[in-house]
Amino acid sequence: MNSQPRKPTNLSMDASLLIEAKALKVNLSRAAEEGVRHAVATAKAEHWRAENASALRSSNSYVEKHGLPLDEYRQF
């Protein structure tokens, strides 16, 4: 995991979900952290795709027109 210092944070949650999590002894801080970590990774990936969409379209267009560079040397 991460050795960064932890910071107390207030969150609002669905009350029934909170009751169920507590009954199952789910560590809410860790579960929330994992969820936020996943959401951040997803947002970063989306941001990267949006930022690089033009380059990706250009590259895909090149491959469609000309094939893969060095394709003639591929062994598979």
PQR file with spaces between the fields and no chain letter, atoms N, CA, C, O and H, PARSE charges and radii, in Angstrom:
ATOM       1  N    MET     1       0.822   -1.197    0.000 -0.4000 1.5000
ATOM       2  CA   MET     1       0.000    0.000    0.000 -0.0000 2.0000
ATOM       3  C    MET     1       0.860    1.251    0.000  0.5500 1.7000
ATOM       4  O    MET     1       1.982    1.256   -0.506 -0.5500 1.4000
ATOM       5  N    ASN     2       0.323    2.288    0.565 -0.4000 1.5000
ATOM       6  CA   ASN     2       0.918    3.611    0.501 -0.0000 2.0000
ATOM       7  C    ASN     2       1.366    4.040    1.888  0.5500 1.7000
ATOM       8  O    ASN     2       0.627    3.853    2.854 -0.5500 1.4000
ATOM       9  H    ASN     2      -0.588    2.284    0.976  0.4000 1.0000
ATOM      10  N    SER     3       2.546    4.606    2.008 -0.4000 1.5000
ATOM      11  CA   SER     3       3.039    5.043    3.317 -0.0000 2.0000
ATOM      12  C    SER     3       2.824    6.536    3.536  0.5500 1.7000
ATOM      13  O    SER     3       3.415    7.117    4.446 -0.5500 1.4000
ATOM      14  H    SER     3       3.147    4.758    1.223  0.4000 1.0000
ATOM      15  N    GLN     4       2.001    7.153    2.728 -0.4000 1.5000
ATOM      16  CA   GLN     4       1.700    8.575    2.885 -0.0000 2.0000
ATOM      17  C    GLN     4       0.897    8.794    4.167  0.5500 1.7000
ATOM      18  O    GLN     4       0.152    7.916    4.602 -0.5500 1.4000
ATOM      19  H    GLN     4       1.521    6.682    1.988  0.4000 1.0000
ATOM      20  N    PRO     5       1.059    9.974    4.765 -0.5600 1.5000
ATOM      21  CA   PRO     5       0.256   10.248    5.966  0.2800 2.0000
ATOM      22  C    PRO     5      -1.233   10.249    5.625  0.5500 1.7000
ATOM      23  O    PRO     5      -1.634   10.628    4.524 -0.5500 1.4000
ATOM      24  N    ARG     6      -2.028    9.826    6.575 -0.4000 1.5000
ATOM      25  CA   ARG     6      -3.467    9.750    6.376 -0.0000 2.0000
ATOM      26  C    ARG     6      -4.107   11.034    6.902  0.5500 1.7000
ATOM      27  O    ARG     6      -3.605   11.648    7.843 -0.5500 1.4000
ATOM      28  H    ARG     6      -1.703    9.518    7.470  0.4000 1.0000
ATOM      29  N    LYS     7      -5.207   11.426    6.291 -0.4000 1.5000
ATOM      30  CA   LYS     7      -5.905   12.644    6.691 -0.0000 2.0000
ATOM      31  C    LYS     7      -7.366   12.311    6.964  0.5500 1.7000
ATOM      32  O    LYS     7      -8.040   11.738    6.108 -0.5500 1.4000
ATOM      33  H    LYS     7      -5.615   10.927    5.527  0.4000 1.0000
ATOM      34  N    PRO     8      -7.861   12.661    8.143 -0.5600 1.5000
ATOM      35  CA   PRO     8      -9.276   12.429    8.443  0.2800 2.0000
ATOM      36  C    PRO     8     -10.170   13.195    7.459  0.5500 1.7000
ATOM      37  O    PRO     8      -9.888   14.339    7.101 -0.5500 1.4000
ATOM      38  N    THR     9     -11.253   12.536    7.032 -0.4000 1.5000
ATOM      39  CA   THR     9     -12.157   13.126    6.052 -0.0000 2.0000
ATOM      40  C    THR     9     -13.587   12.748    6.405  0.5500 1.7000
ATOM      41  O    THR     9     -13.846   11.631    6.852 -0.5500 1.4000
ATOM      42  H    THR     9     -11.482   11.607    7.323  0.4000 1.0000
ATOM      43  N    ASN    10     -14.499   13.661    6.207 -0.4000 1.5000
ATOM      44  CA   ASN    10     -15.922   13.384    6.422 -0.0000 2.0000
ATOM      45  C    ASN    10     -16.548   12.989    5.086  0.5500 1.7000
ATOM      46  O    ASN    10     -16.315   13.638    4.066 -0.5500 1.4000
ATOM      47  H    ASN    10     -14.289   14.569    5.843  0.4000 1.0000
ATOM      48  N    LEU    11     -17.340   11.925    5.101 -0.4000 1.5000
ATOM      49  CA   LEU    11     -18.030   11.456    3.905 -0.0000 2.0000
ATOM      50  C    LEU    11     -19.506   11.259    4.203  0.5500 1.7000
ATOM      51  O    LEU    11     -19.884   10.955    5.334 -0.5500 1.4000
ATOM      52  H    LEU    11     -17.530   11.398    5.930  0.4000 1.0000
ATOM      53  N    SER    12     -20.326   11.432    3.197 -0.4000 1.5000
ATOM      54  CA   SER    12     -21.746   11.088    3.303 -0.0000 2.0000
ATOM      55  C    SER    12     -21.959    9.808    2.523  0.5500 1.7000
ATOM      56  O    SER    12     -21.468    9.660    1.404 -0.5500 1.4000
ATOM      57  H    SER    12     -20.018   11.679    2.278  0.4000 1.0000
ATOM      58  N    MET    13     -22.703    8.872    3.126 -0.4000 1.5000
ATOM      59  CA   MET    13     -22.947    7.582    2.484 -0.0000 2.0000
ATOM      60  C    MET    13     -24.402    7.192    2.637  0.5500 1.7000
ATOM      61  O    MET    13     -25.112    7.704    3.503 -0.5500 1.4000
ATOM      62  H    MET    13     -23.102    8.992    4.035  0.4000 1.0000
ATOM      63  N    ASP    14     -24.835    6.280    1.786 -0.4000 1.5000
ATOM      64  CA   ASP    14     -26.151    5.679    1.899 -0.0000 2.0000
ATOM      65  C    ASP    14     -26.227    4.989    3.267  0.5500 1.7000
ATOM      66  O    ASP    14     -25.376    4.158    3.587 -0.5500 1.4000
ATOM      67  H    ASP    14     -24.258    5.864    1.083  0.4000 1.0000
ATOM      68  N    ALA    15     -27.228    5.324    4.064 -0.4000 1.5000
ATOM      69  CA   ALA    15     -27.327    4.828    5.436 -0.0000 2.0000
ATOM      70  C    ALA    15     -27.407    3.305    5.507  0.5500 1.7000
ATOM      71  O    ALA    15     -26.769    2.701    6.369 -0.5500 1.4000
ATOM      72  H    ALA    15     -27.919    5.998    3.804  0.4000 1.0000
ATOM      73  N    SER    16     -28.174    2.674    4.622 -0.4000 1.5000
ATOM      74  CA   SER    16     -28.296    1.219    4.675 -0.0000 2.0000
ATOM      75  C    SER    16     -26.975    0.538    4.306  0.5500 1.7000
ATOM      76  O    SER    16     -26.644   -0.516    4.851 -0.5500 1.4000
ATOM      77  H    SER    16     -28.692    3.165    3.922  0.4000 1.0000
ATOM      78  N    LEU    17     -26.232    1.133    3.393 -0.4000 1.5000
ATOM      79  CA   LEU    17     -24.921    0.589    3.026 -0.0000 2.0000
ATOM      80  C    LEU    17     -23.962    0.697    4.205  0.5500 1.7000
ATOM      81  O    LEU    17     -23.194   -0.229    4.468 -0.5500 1.4000
ATOM      82  H    LEU    17     -26.500    1.989    2.951  0.4000 1.0000
ATOM      83  N    LEU    18     -24.001    1.796    4.902 -0.4000 1.5000
ATOM      84  CA   LEU    18     -23.153    2.001    6.079 -0.0000 2.0000
ATOM      85  C    LEU    18     -23.482    0.972    7.165  0.5500 1.7000
ATOM      86  O    LEU    18     -22.571    0.395    7.760 -0.5500 1.4000
ATOM      87  H    LEU    18     -24.625    2.548    4.688  0.4000 1.0000
ATOM      88  N    ILE    19     -24.755    0.738    7.427 -0.4000 1.5000
ATOM      89  CA   ILE    19     -25.170   -0.247    8.436 -0.0000 2.0000
ATOM      90  C    ILE    19     -24.669   -1.643    8.051  0.5500 1.7000
ATOM      91  O    ILE    19     -24.135   -2.375    8.884 -0.5500 1.4000
ATOM      92  H    ILE    19     -25.495    1.206    6.943  0.4000 1.0000
ATOM      93  N    GLU    20     -24.850   -1.995    6.777 -0.4000 1.5000
ATOM      94  CA   GLU    20     -24.406   -3.310    6.315 -0.0000 2.0000
ATOM      95  C    GLU    20     -22.884   -3.450    6.405  0.5500 1.7000
ATOM      96  O    GLU    20     -22.384   -4.494    6.824 -0.5500 1.4000
ATOM      97  H    GLU    20     -25.284   -1.400    6.101  0.4000 1.0000
ATOM      98  N    ALA    21     -22.163   -2.431    6.025 -0.4000 1.5000
ATOM      99  CA   ALA    21     -20.698   -2.474    6.087 -0.0000 2.0000
ATOM     100  C    ALA    21     -20.215   -2.631    7.525  0.5500 1.7000
ATOM     101  O    ALA    21     -19.306   -3.414    7.799 -0.5500 1.4000
ATOM     102  H    ALA    21     -22.569   -1.583    5.685  0.4000 1.0000
ATOM     103  N    LYS    22     -20.817   -1.898    8.426 -0.4000 1.5000
ATOM     104  CA   LYS    22     -20.423   -2.012    9.839 -0.0000 2.0000
ATOM     105  C    LYS    22     -20.737   -3.407   10.381  0.5500 1.7000
ATOM     106  O    LYS    22     -19.944   -3.975   11.132 -0.5500 1.4000
ATOM     107  H    LYS    22     -21.556   -1.262    8.204  0.4000 1.0000
ATOM     108  N    ALA    23     -21.893   -3.958   10.002 -0.4000 1.5000
ATOM     109  CA   ALA    23     -22.276   -5.300   10.459 -0.0000 2.0000
ATOM     110  C    ALA    23     -21.282   -6.352    9.955  0.5500 1.7000
ATOM     111  O    ALA    23     -21.031   -7.350   10.631 -0.5500 1.4000
ATOM     112  H    ALA    23     -22.537   -3.497    9.392  0.4000 1.0000
ATOM     113  N    LEU    24     -20.729   -6.125    8.786 -0.4000 1.5000
ATOM     114  CA   LEU    24     -19.766   -7.054    8.197 -0.0000 2.0000
ATOM     115  C    LEU    24     -18.324   -6.710    8.572  0.5500 1.7000
ATOM     116  O    LEU    24     -17.377   -7.333    8.091 -0.5500 1.4000
ATOM     117  H    LEU    24     -20.933   -5.314    8.237  0.4000 1.0000
ATOM     118  N    LYS    25     -18.176   -5.715    9.434 -0.4000 1.5000
ATOM     119  CA   LYS    25     -16.862   -5.276    9.911 -0.0000 2.0000
ATOM     120  C    LYS    25     -15.936   -4.842    8.775  0.5500 1.7000
ATOM     121  O    LYS    25     -14.736   -5.118    8.788 -0.5500 1.4000
ATOM     122  H    LYS    25     -18.945   -5.209    9.825  0.4000 1.0000
ATOM     123  N    VAL    26     -16.519   -4.159    7.798 -0.4000 1.5000
ATOM     124  CA   VAL    26     -15.735   -3.604    6.700 -0.0000 2.0000
ATOM     125  C    VAL    26     -14.995   -2.376    7.220  0.5500 1.7000
ATOM     126  O    VAL    26     -15.597   -1.515    7.861 -0.5500 1.4000
ATOM     127  H    VAL    26     -17.493   -3.935    7.788  0.4000 1.0000
ATOM     128  N    ASN    27     -13.712   -2.291    6.954 -0.4000 1.5000
ATOM     129  CA   ASN    27     -12.926   -1.115    7.323 -0.0000 2.0000
ATOM     130  C    ASN    27     -13.305   -0.005    6.345  0.5500 1.7000
ATOM     131  O    ASN    27     -12.865    0.008    5.195 -0.5500 1.4000
ATOM     132  H    ASN    27     -13.222   -2.990    6.433  0.4000 1.0000
ATOM     133  N    LEU    28     -14.129    0.924    6.824 -0.4000 1.5000
ATOM     134  CA   LEU    28     -14.669    1.964    5.945 -0.0000 2.0000
ATOM     135  C    LEU    28     -13.584    2.856    5.365  0.5500 1.7000
ATOM     136  O    LEU    28     -13.651    3.225    4.193 -0.5500 1.4000
ATOM     137  H    LEU    28     -14.487    0.914    7.758  0.4000 1.0000
ATOM     138  N    SER    29     -12.596    3.205    6.158 -0.4000 1.5000
ATOM     139  CA   SER    29     -11.525    4.064    5.661 -0.0000 2.0000
ATOM     140  C    SER    29     -10.783    3.396    4.509  0.5500 1.7000
ATOM     141  O    SER    29     -10.535    4.020    3.477 -0.5500 1.4000
ATOM     142  H    SER    29     -12.541    2.905    7.110  0.4000 1.0000
ATOM     143  N    ARG    30     -10.434    2.137    4.688 -0.4000 1.5000
ATOM     144  CA   ARG    30      -9.699    1.415    3.635 -0.0000 2.0000
ATOM     145  C    ARG    30     -10.577    1.205    2.401  0.5500 1.7000
ATOM     146  O    ARG    30     -10.117    1.360    1.270 -0.5500 1.4000
ATOM     147  H    ARG    30     -10.636    1.631    5.526  0.4000 1.0000
ATOM     148  N    ALA    31     -11.831    0.853    2.626 -0.4000 1.5000
ATOM     149  CA   ALA    31     -12.738    0.628    1.502 -0.0000 2.0000
ATOM     150  C    ALA    31     -12.949    1.920    0.706  0.5500 1.7000
ATOM     151  O    ALA    31     -12.951    1.905   -0.525 -0.5500 1.4000
ATOM     152  H    ALA    31     -12.205    0.727    3.545  0.4000 1.0000
ATOM     153  N    ALA    32     -13.125    3.030    1.416 -0.4000 1.5000
ATOM     154  CA   ALA    32     -13.299    4.314    0.738 -0.0000 2.0000
ATOM     155  C    ALA    32     -12.026    4.691   -0.012  0.5500 1.7000
ATOM     156  O    ALA    32     -12.085    5.180   -1.141 -0.5500 1.4000
ATOM     157  H    ALA    32     -13.123    3.043    2.416  0.4000 1.0000
ATOM     158  N    GLU    33     -10.890    4.464    0.610 -0.4000 1.5000
ATOM     159  CA   GLU    33      -9.614    4.786   -0.036 -0.0000 2.0000
ATOM     160  C    GLU    33      -9.436    3.970   -1.319  0.5500 1.7000
ATOM     161  O    GLU    33      -9.011    4.503   -2.343 -0.5500 1.4000
ATOM     162  H    GLU    33     -10.842    4.067    1.526  0.4000 1.0000
ATOM     163  N    GLU    34      -9.761    2.682   -1.258 -0.4000 1.5000
ATOM     164  CA   GLU    34      -9.654    1.842   -2.457 -0.0000 2.0000
ATOM     165  C    GLU    34     -10.590    2.339   -3.552  0.5500 1.7000
ATOM     166  O    GLU    34     -10.218    2.384   -4.725 -0.5500 1.4000
ATOM     167  H    GLU    34     -10.106    2.248   -0.426  0.4000 1.0000
ATOM     168  N    GLY    35     -11.803    2.712   -3.164 -0.4000 1.5000
ATOM     169  CA   GLY    35     -12.764    3.226   -4.144 -0.0000 2.0000
ATOM     170  C    GLY    35     -12.303    4.524   -4.765  0.5500 1.7000
ATOM     171  O    GLY    35     -12.425    4.712   -5.976 -0.5500 1.4000
ATOM     172  H    GLY    35     -12.105    2.676   -2.212  0.4000 1.0000
ATOM     173  N    VAL    36     -11.773    5.423   -3.952 -0.4000 1.5000
ATOM     174  CA   VAL    36     -11.273    6.699   -4.469 -0.0000 2.0000
ATOM     175  C    VAL    36     -10.047    6.464   -5.343  0.5500 1.7000
ATOM     176  O    VAL    36      -9.897    7.109   -6.381 -0.5500 1.4000
ATOM     177  H    VAL    36     -11.673    5.270   -2.968  0.4000 1.0000
ATOM     178  N    ARG    37      -9.170    5.551   -4.937 -0.4000 1.5000
ATOM     179  CA   ARG    37      -7.991    5.231   -5.749 -0.0000 2.0000
ATOM     180  C    ARG    37      -8.420    4.724   -7.123  0.5500 1.7000
ATOM     181  O    ARG    37      -7.848    5.121   -8.139 -0.5500 1.4000
ATOM     182  H    ARG    37      -9.292    5.028   -4.094  0.4000 1.0000
ATOM     183  N    HIS    38      -9.419    3.854   -7.158 -0.4000 1.5000
ATOM     184  CA   HIS    38      -9.933    3.333   -8.428 -0.0000 2.0000
ATOM     185  C    HIS    38     -10.548    4.467   -9.265  0.5500 1.7000
ATOM     186  O    HIS    38     -10.315    4.545  -10.471 -0.5500 1.4000
ATOM     187  H    HIS    38      -9.884    3.532   -6.333  0.4000 1.0000
ATOM     188  N    ALA    39     -11.325    5.336   -8.625 -0.4000 1.5000
ATOM     189  CA   ALA    39     -11.958    6.451   -9.338 -0.0000 2.0000
ATOM     190  C    ALA    39     -10.910    7.402   -9.910  0.5500 1.7000
ATOM     191  O    ALA    39     -11.076    7.908  -11.020 -0.5500 1.4000
ATOM     192  H    ALA    39     -11.514    5.272   -7.645  0.4000 1.0000
ATOM     193  N    VAL    40      -9.842    7.647   -9.169 -0.4000 1.5000
ATOM     194  CA   VAL    40      -8.766    8.523   -9.642 -0.0000 2.0000
ATOM     195  C    VAL    40      -8.069    7.886  -10.845  0.5500 1.7000
ATOM     196  O    VAL    40      -7.795    8.568  -11.833 -0.5500 1.4000
ATOM     197  H    VAL    40      -9.707    7.236   -8.268  0.4000 1.0000
ATOM     198  N    ALA    41      -7.780    6.591  -10.770 -0.4000 1.5000
ATOM     199  CA   ALA    41      -7.128    5.907  -11.887 -0.0000 2.0000
ATOM     200  C    ALA    41      -8.011    5.951  -13.138  0.5500 1.7000
ATOM     201  O    ALA    41      -7.517    6.172  -14.244 -0.5500 1.4000
ATOM     202  H    ALA    41      -8.002    6.037   -9.967  0.4000 1.0000
ATOM     203  N    THR    42      -9.303    5.743  -12.959 -0.4000 1.5000
ATOM     204  CA   THR    42     -10.242    5.797  -14.079 -0.0000 2.0000
ATOM     205  C    THR    42     -10.282    7.200  -14.683  0.5500 1.7000
ATOM     206  O    THR    42     -10.256    7.353  -15.904 -0.5500 1.4000
ATOM     207  H    THR    42      -9.704    5.564  -12.060  0.4000 1.0000
ATOM     208  N    ALA    43     -10.345    8.229  -13.824 -0.4000 1.5000
ATOM     209  CA   ALA    43     -10.384    9.610  -14.298 -0.0000 2.0000
ATOM     210  C    ALA    43      -9.092    9.972  -15.035  0.5500 1.7000
ATOM     211  O    ALA    43      -9.129   10.662  -16.054 -0.5500 1.4000
ATOM     212  H    ALA    43     -10.366    8.104  -12.832  0.4000 1.0000
ATOM     213  N    LYS    44      -7.949    9.506  -14.517 -0.4000 1.5000
ATOM     214  CA   LYS    44      -6.675    9.779  -15.190 -0.0000 2.0000
ATOM     215  C    LYS    44      -6.643    9.131  -16.572  0.5500 1.7000
ATOM     216  O    LYS    44      -6.183    9.741  -17.537 -0.5500 1.4000
ATOM     217  H    LYS    44      -7.919    8.946  -13.689  0.4000 1.0000
ATOM     218  N    ALA    45      -7.132    7.892  -16.664 -0.4000 1.5000
ATOM     219  CA   ALA    45      -7.143    7.196  -17.951 -0.0000 2.0000
ATOM     220  C    ALA    45      -8.046    7.917  -18.944  0.5500 1.7000
ATOM     221  O    ALA    45      -7.682    8.079  -20.109 -0.5500 1.4000
ATOM     222  H    ALA    45      -7.505    7.396  -15.880  0.4000 1.0000
ATOM     223  N    GLU    46      -9.217    8.349  -18.495 -0.4000 1.5000
ATOM     224  CA   GLU    46     -10.130    9.096  -19.358 -0.0000 2.0000
ATOM     225  C    GLU    46      -9.503   10.410  -19.806  0.5500 1.7000
ATOM     226  O    GLU    46      -9.607   10.793  -20.971 -0.5500 1.4000
ATOM     227  H    GLU    46      -9.513    8.218  -17.549  0.4000 1.0000
ATOM     228  N    HIS    47      -8.858   11.092  -18.878 -0.4000 1.5000
ATOM     229  CA   HIS    47      -8.191   12.356  -19.202 -0.0000 2.0000
ATOM     230  C    HIS    47      -7.098   12.123  -20.244  0.5500 1.7000
ATOM     231  O    HIS    47      -6.972   12.897  -21.193 -0.5500 1.4000
ATOM     232  H    HIS    47      -8.773   10.781  -17.931  0.4000 1.0000
ATOM     233  N    TRP    48      -6.306   11.056  -20.071 -0.4000 1.5000
ATOM     234  CA   TRP    48      -5.236   10.746  -21.021 -0.0000 2.0000
ATOM     235  C    TRP    48      -5.820   10.467  -22.398  0.5500 1.7000
ATOM     236  O    TRP    48      -5.325   10.967  -23.408 -0.5500 1.4000
ATOM     237  H    TRP    48      -6.408   10.428  -19.300  0.4000 1.0000
ATOM     238  N    ARG    49      -6.902    9.645  -22.429 -0.4000 1.5000
ATOM     239  CA   ARG    49      -7.523    9.325  -23.717 -0.0000 2.0000
ATOM     240  C    ARG    49      -8.048   10.578  -24.408  0.5500 1.7000
ATOM     241  O    ARG    49      -7.875   10.741  -25.616 -0.5500 1.4000
ATOM     242  H    ARG    49      -7.305    9.239  -21.609  0.4000 1.0000
ATOM     243  N    ALA    50      -8.685   11.458  -23.649 -0.4000 1.5000
ATOM     244  CA   ALA    50      -9.210   12.699  -24.241 -0.0000 2.0000
ATOM     245  C    ALA    50      -8.072   13.583  -24.735  0.5500 1.7000
ATOM     246  O    ALA    50      -8.156   14.173  -25.812 -0.5500 1.4000
ATOM     247  H    ALA    50      -8.826   11.325  -22.668  0.4000 1.0000
ATOM     248  N    GLU    51      -7.016   13.671  -23.946 -0.4000 1.5000
ATOM     249  CA   GLU    51      -5.883   14.522  -24.287 -0.0000 2.0000
ATOM     250  C    GLU    51      -5.142   13.997  -25.520  0.5500 1.7000
ATOM     251  O    GLU    51      -4.565   14.779  -26.276 -0.5500 1.4000
ATOM     252  H    GLU    51      -6.948   13.192  -23.070  0.4000 1.0000
ATOM     253  N    ASN    52      -5.156   12.687  -25.723 -0.4000 1.5000
ATOM     254  CA   ASN    52      -4.401   12.071  -26.809 -0.0000 2.0000
ATOM     255  C    ASN    52      -5.283   11.540  -27.936  0.5500 1.7000
ATOM     256  O    ASN    52      -4.811   10.802  -28.800 -0.5500 1.4000
ATOM     257  H    ASN    52      -5.624   12.052  -25.109  0.4000 1.0000
ATOM     258  N    ALA    53      -6.549   11.911  -27.927 -0.4000 1.5000
ATOM     259  CA   ALA    53      -7.485   11.389  -28.919 -0.0000 2.0000
ATOM     260  C    ALA    53      -7.051   11.708  -30.342  0.5500 1.7000
ATOM     261  O    ALA    53      -7.151   10.853  -31.222 -0.5500 1.4000
ATOM     262  H    ALA    53      -6.932   12.511  -27.225  0.4000 1.0000
ATOM     263  N    SER    54      -6.582   12.899  -30.575 -0.4000 1.5000
ATOM     264  CA   SER    54      -6.166   13.290  -31.916 -0.0000 2.0000
ATOM     265  C    SER    54      -4.985   12.449  -32.398  0.5500 1.7000
ATOM     266  O    SER    54      -4.973   11.985  -33.538 -0.5500 1.4000
ATOM     267  H    SER    54      -6.502   13.594  -29.860  0.4000 1.0000
ATOM     268  N    ALA    55      -4.007   12.256  -31.539 -0.4000 1.5000
ATOM     269  CA   ALA    55      -2.837   11.447  -31.911 -0.0000 2.0000
ATOM     270  C    ALA    55      -3.243    9.999  -32.154  0.5500 1.7000
ATOM     271  O    ALA    55      -2.741    9.366  -33.083 -0.5500 1.4000
ATOM     272  H    ALA    55      -4.017   12.632  -30.613  0.4000 1.0000
ATOM     273  N    LEU    56      -4.145    9.467  -31.332 -0.4000 1.5000
ATOM     274  CA   LEU    56      -4.600    8.100  -31.516 -0.0000 2.0000
ATOM     275  C    LEU    56      -5.361    7.932  -32.841  0.5500 1.7000
ATOM     276  O    LEU    56      -5.168    6.951  -33.558 -0.5500 1.4000
ATOM     277  H    LEU    56      -4.553    9.981  -30.577  0.4000 1.0000
ATOM     278  N    ARG    57      -6.223    8.900  -33.149 -0.4000 1.5000
ATOM     279  CA   ARG    57      -6.941    8.860  -34.431 -0.0000 2.0000
ATOM     280  C    ARG    57      -5.963    8.906  -35.597  0.5500 1.7000
ATOM     281  O    ARG    57      -6.107    8.163  -36.568 -0.5500 1.4000
ATOM     282  H    ARG    57      -6.380    9.698  -32.566  0.4000 1.0000
ATOM     283  N    SER    58      -4.972    9.778  -35.497 -0.4000 1.5000
ATOM     284  CA   SER    58      -3.974    9.913  -36.554 -0.0000 2.0000
ATOM     285  C    SER    58      -3.188    8.617  -36.746  0.5500 1.7000
ATOM     286  O    SER    58      -2.970    8.176  -37.874 -0.5500 1.4000
ATOM     287  H    SER    58      -4.855   10.381  -34.709  0.4000 1.0000
ATOM     288  N    SER    59      -2.774    8.024  -35.657 -0.4000 1.5000
ATOM     289  CA   SER    59      -2.021    6.770  -35.726 -0.0000 2.0000
ATOM     290  C    SER    59      -2.875    5.653  -36.315  0.5500 1.7000
ATOM     291  O    SER    59      -2.413    4.896  -37.168 -0.5500 1.4000
ATOM     292  H    SER    59      -2.951    8.382  -34.741  0.4000 1.0000
ATOM     293  N    ASN    60      -4.109    5.553  -35.864 -0.4000 1.5000
ATOM     294  CA   ASN    60      -5.012    4.523  -36.381 -0.0000 2.0000
ATOM     295  C    ASN    60      -5.275    4.728  -37.871  0.5500 1.7000
ATOM     296  O    ASN    60      -5.336    3.761  -38.630 -0.5500 1.4000
ATOM     297  H    ASN    60      -4.485    6.168  -35.171  0.4000 1.0000
ATOM     298  N    SER    61      -5.430    5.976  -38.289 -0.4000 1.5000
ATOM     299  CA   SER    61      -5.655    6.284  -39.694 -0.0000 2.0000
ATOM     300  C    SER    61      -4.453    5.868  -40.536  0.5500 1.7000
ATOM     301  O    SER    61      -4.615    5.304  -41.617 -0.5500 1.4000
ATOM     302  H    SER    61      -5.381    6.762  -37.673  0.4000 1.0000
ATOM     303  N    TYR    62      -3.257    6.145  -40.045 -0.4000 1.5000
ATOM     304  CA   TYR    62      -2.036    5.752  -40.750 -0.0000 2.0000
ATOM     305  C    TYR    62      -1.984    4.232  -40.937  0.5500 1.7000
ATOM     306  O    TYR    62      -1.701    3.738  -42.028 -0.5500 1.4000
ATOM     307  H    TYR    62      -3.125    6.604  -39.166  0.4000 1.0000
ATOM     308  N    VAL    63      -2.260    3.508  -39.862 -0.4000 1.5000
ATOM     309  CA   VAL    63      -2.209    2.048  -39.925 -0.0000 2.0000
ATOM     310  C    VAL    63      -3.266    1.512  -40.883  0.5500 1.7000
ATOM     311  O    VAL    63      -3.006    0.559  -41.617 -0.5500 1.4000
ATOM     312  H    VAL    63      -2.490    3.910  -38.976  0.4000 1.0000
ATOM     313  N    GLU    64      -4.460    2.114  -40.885 -0.4000 1.5000
ATOM     314  CA   GLU    64      -5.510    1.678  -41.812 -0.0000 2.0000
ATOM     315  C    GLU    64      -5.084    1.872  -43.263  0.5500 1.7000
ATOM     316  O    GLU    64      -5.371    1.030  -44.114 -0.5500 1.4000
ATOM     317  H    GLU    64      -4.671    2.888  -40.289  0.4000 1.0000
ATOM     318  N    LYS    65      -4.402    2.980  -43.547 -0.4000 1.5000
ATOM     319  CA   LYS    65      -3.995    3.288  -44.914 -0.0000 2.0000
ATOM     320  C    LYS    65      -2.747    2.524  -45.337  0.5500 1.7000
ATOM     321  O    LYS    65      -2.662    2.052  -46.471 -0.5500 1.4000
ATOM     322  H    LYS    65      -4.169    3.664  -42.856  0.4000 1.0000
ATOM     323  N    HIS    66      -1.775    2.400  -44.430 -0.4000 1.5000
ATOM     324  CA   HIS    66      -0.460    1.890  -44.804 -0.0000 2.0000
ATOM     325  C    HIS    66      -0.086    0.564  -44.149  0.5500 1.7000
ATOM     326  O    HIS    66       0.939   -0.026  -44.492 -0.5500 1.4000
ATOM     327  H    HIS    66      -1.843    2.783  -43.509  0.4000 1.0000
ATOM     328  N    GLY    67      -0.884    0.099  -43.232 -0.4000 1.5000
ATOM     329  CA   GLY    67      -0.539   -1.121  -42.494 -0.0000 2.0000
ATOM     330  C    GLY    67       0.433   -0.789  -41.365  0.5500 1.7000
ATOM     331  O    GLY    67       0.845    0.357  -41.189 -0.5500 1.4000
ATOM     332  H    GLY    67      -1.717    0.578  -42.953  0.4000 1.0000
ATOM     333  N    LEU    68       0.781   -1.811  -40.616 -0.4000 1.5000
ATOM     334  CA   LEU    68       1.704   -1.616  -39.490 -0.0000 2.0000
ATOM     335  C    LEU    68       3.124   -1.415  -40.002  0.5500 1.7000
ATOM     336  O    LEU    68       3.565   -2.120  -40.910 -0.5500 1.4000
ATOM     337  H    LEU    68       0.446   -2.742  -40.758  0.4000 1.0000
ATOM     338  N    PRO    69       3.838   -0.458  -39.424 -0.5600 1.5000
ATOM     339  CA   PRO    69       5.240   -0.298  -39.802  0.2800 2.0000
ATOM     340  C    PRO    69       6.000   -1.601  -39.505  0.5500 1.7000
ATOM     341  O    PRO    69       5.769   -2.241  -38.479 -0.5500 1.4000
ATOM     342  N    LEU    70       6.876   -1.972  -40.383 -0.4000 1.5000
ATOM     343  CA   LEU    70       7.711   -3.170  -40.249 -0.0000 2.0000
ATOM     344  C    LEU    70       6.896   -4.464  -40.241  0.5500 1.7000
ATOM     345  O    LEU    70       7.402   -5.507  -39.825 -0.5500 1.4000
ATOM     346  H    LEU    70       7.064   -1.452  -41.216  0.4000 1.0000
ATOM     347  N    ASP    71       5.643   -4.408  -40.696 -0.4000 1.5000
ATOM     348  CA   ASP    71       4.775   -5.593  -40.698 -0.0000 2.0000
ATOM     349  C    ASP    71       5.379   -6.740  -41.494  0.5500 1.7000
ATOM     350  O    ASP    71       5.165   -7.908  -41.170 -0.5500 1.4000
ATOM     351  H    ASP    71       5.233   -3.561  -41.034  0.4000 1.0000
ATOM     352  N    GLU    72       6.128   -6.408  -42.527 -0.4000 1.5000
ATOM     353  CA   GLU    72       6.714   -7.456  -43.376 -0.0000 2.0000
ATOM     354  C    GLU    72       7.741   -8.313  -42.641  0.5500 1.7000
ATOM     355  O    GLU    72       8.081   -9.403  -43.101 -0.5500 1.4000
ATOM     356  H    GLU    72       6.302   -5.459  -42.790  0.4000 1.0000
ATOM     357  N    TYR    73       8.235   -7.830  -41.504 -0.4000 1.5000
ATOM     358  CA   TYR    73       9.241   -8.565  -40.738 -0.0000 2.0000
ATOM     359  C    TYR    73       8.655   -9.370  -39.584  0.5500 1.7000
ATOM     360  O    TYR    73       9.384  -10.067  -38.879 -0.5500 1.4000
ATOM     361  H    TYR    73       7.959   -6.944  -41.131  0.4000 1.0000
ATOM     362  N    ARG    74       7.346   -9.276  -39.392 -0.4000 1.5000
ATOM     363  CA   ARG    74       6.723   -9.994  -38.273 -0.0000 2.0000
ATOM     364  C    ARG    74       6.779  -11.490  -38.507  0.5500 1.7000
ATOM     365  O    ARG    74       6.628  -11.954  -39.638 -0.5500 1.4000
ATOM     366  H    ARG    74       6.754   -8.709  -39.965  0.4000 1.0000
ATOM     367  N    GLN    75       6.993  -12.241  -37.450 -0.4000 1.5000
ATOM     368  CA   GLN    75       7.099  -13.697  -37.544 -0.0000 2.0000
ATOM     369  C    GLN    75       5.779  -14.403  -37.214  0.5500 1.7000
ATOM     370  O    GLN    75       5.722  -15.632  -37.249 -0.5500 1.4000
ATOM     371  H    GLN    75       7.115  -11.865  -36.532  0.4000 1.0000
ATOM     372  N    PHE    76       4.717  -13.651  -36.896 -0.4000 1.5000
ATOM     373  CA   PHE    76       3.440  -14.256  -36.505 -0.0000 2.0000
ATOM     374  C    PHE    76       2.298  -13.706  -37.321  0.5500 1.7000
ATOM     375  O    PHE    76       1.150  -14.106  -37.124 -0.5500 1.4000
ATOM     376  H    PHE    76       4.763  -12.652  -36.868  0.4000 1.0000
